Amino acid sequence: MIIDISHHQDPYLIDYVKLCSQLDMAIVRVQYGSRTIDRHYKTHISEMKKNNVPFGVYAWVRGVSERDMEVEATDFYNRAKDLDPAFYVLDVEEESMTNMRTGINAYIKKLRLLTDKKVGIYIGHHLYEEFNLDLDKADFVWIPHYGVNNGQPNSIPDFPCDIHQYTSKGRLEGYSGDLDLNRLLGDKPLEFFTGDKDEVYVTKKEFEEFKSNLIKALKGSD
């Protein structure tokens, strides 16, 4: 069970012990562009830590130029770094500049200079083809696709992803309001997201390619 959470979920209305007992991971919003800092991200993260829930952080992207994207990346990193998130995610849900592919590449490049943590991209399902982002620049992809938005995972995105946000109307004990619920949909295990940065996880496809190349190399050395 994976939730993403922001200041729209008021900490005063959350029983974190109950909520966190059901979670495998949380993804907490830090900012909406550079100017709007999430009011409750530090509280959400503090409670996740208290209740031993692994977490990453995300930022809604609003940069209007490559330079502005770099500023947003720097602000995002600086606001989250001392909280030691497992990963960072760019939340791409609006066209803030003409060439979003170039802008997102600039954002990721800057973030890579600042951290060695994994970097993911959340891309709106309806924007996937239009924005044509260079998803190879990211370590993982997260896509929202609800189907019938009734709290259940009853749809599959049209595009490959590692995390699937399957509803915005999920319900869990400890909070009476709606929650975004997510599931792993690719071949990356939970440990890929929550594990130590020095550990290396590979997909089954990557392993098979490595094995095939190794066999060829060994045969060539006979």
Long-range contacts (C-beta under 8 A, 24 or more apart in sequence): 1-172, 1-181, 2-26, 2-27, 2-163, 2-181, 2-182, 2-183, 2-184, 3-27, 3-170, 3-172, 3-179, 3-180, 3-181, 3-182, 4-28, 4-29, 4-58, 4-165, 4-180, 4-182, 5-29, 5-44, 5-179, 5-180, 6-38, 6-40, 6-41, 6-44, 7-38, 7-39, 7-40, 7-41, 9-40, 9-44, 9-175, 9-177, 9-179, 10-40, 11-40, 11-43, 11-44, 11-47, 13-175, 13-176, 13-177, 14-47, 14-174, 14-175, 15-173, 15-174, 15-175, 16-47, 16-50, 16-51, 16-174, 17-51, 17-174, 18-173, 18-174, 19-172, 19-173, 19-174, 19-175, 20-47, 20-48, 20-51, 20-52, 20-53, 20-174, 21-51, 21-173, 21-174, 22-172, 22-173, 22-174, 23-53, 24-53, 24-54, 24-190, 25-53, 25-54, 25-55, 25-56, 25-190, 25-193, 25-194, 26-53, 26-54, 26-55, 26-56, 27-55, 27-56, 27-57, 27-58, 27-89, 27-182, 28-55, 28-56, 28-57, 28-58, 28-85, 29-57, 29-58, 29-59, 29-60, 29-91, 30-57, 30-58, 30-59, 30-76, 30-79, 30-80, 31-59, 31-60, 31-72, 31-75, 31-76, 31-79, 32-59, 32-60, 32-62, 33-60, 33-61, 33-62, 33-63, 33-72, 34-62, 34-71, 34-72, 34-75, 37-79, 41-79, 41-80, 42-83, 45-83, 45-85, 54-86, 54-193, 54-194, 55-85, 55-86, 56-85, 56-86, 56-87, 56-88, 56-89, 56-118, 56-120, 56-193, 57-83, 57-85, 57-87, 57-88, 57-89, 58-88, 58-89, 58-90, 58-91, 58-122, 59-88, 59-89, 59-90, 59-91, 60-91, 60-93, 60-94, 61-90, 61-91, 61-92, 61-93, 61-94, 61-96, 61-103, 61-104, 61-107, 62-94, 62-96, 63-96, 63-97, 63-103, 63-106, 63-107, 64-96, 64-97, 65-97, 65-103, 66-102, 66-103, 66-106, 67-106, 68-97, 69-97, 69-103, 69-104, 69-106, 69-107, 69-110, 70-106, 70-107, 70-109, 70-110, 72-107, 73-106, 73-107, 73-108, 73-110, 73-111, 73-114, 74-110, 74-114, 76-111, 77-111, 77-114, 77-115, 81-114, 81-115, 85-117, 86-117, 86-118, 86-193, 86-194, 86-195, 87-117, 87-118, 87-119, 87-120, 87-139, 87-140, 87-193, 88-115, 88-117, 88-118, 88-119, 88-120, 89-119, 89-120, 89-121, 89-122, 89-142, 90-119, 90-120, 90-121, 90-122, 90-138, 91-122, 92-121, 92-122, 92-123, 92-124, 92-127, 92-131, 92-133, 93-122, 93-124, 93-127, 95-127, 95-131, 100-131, 100-133, 101-131, 101-132, 101-133, 101-134, 104-131, 104-133, 104-134, 104-137, 105-134, 105-137, 108-137, 108-138, 109-137, 116-197, 117-197, 118-192, 118-193, 118-197, 120-162, 120-163, 122-165, 125-157, 125-158, 125-159, 128-158, 128-159, 140-186, 140-188, 140-192, 140-193, 141-186, 142-182, 144-168, 144-180, 151-181, 153-181, 153-183, 156-185, 157-185, 160-186, 161-185, 161-186, 162-186, 162-188, 162-192
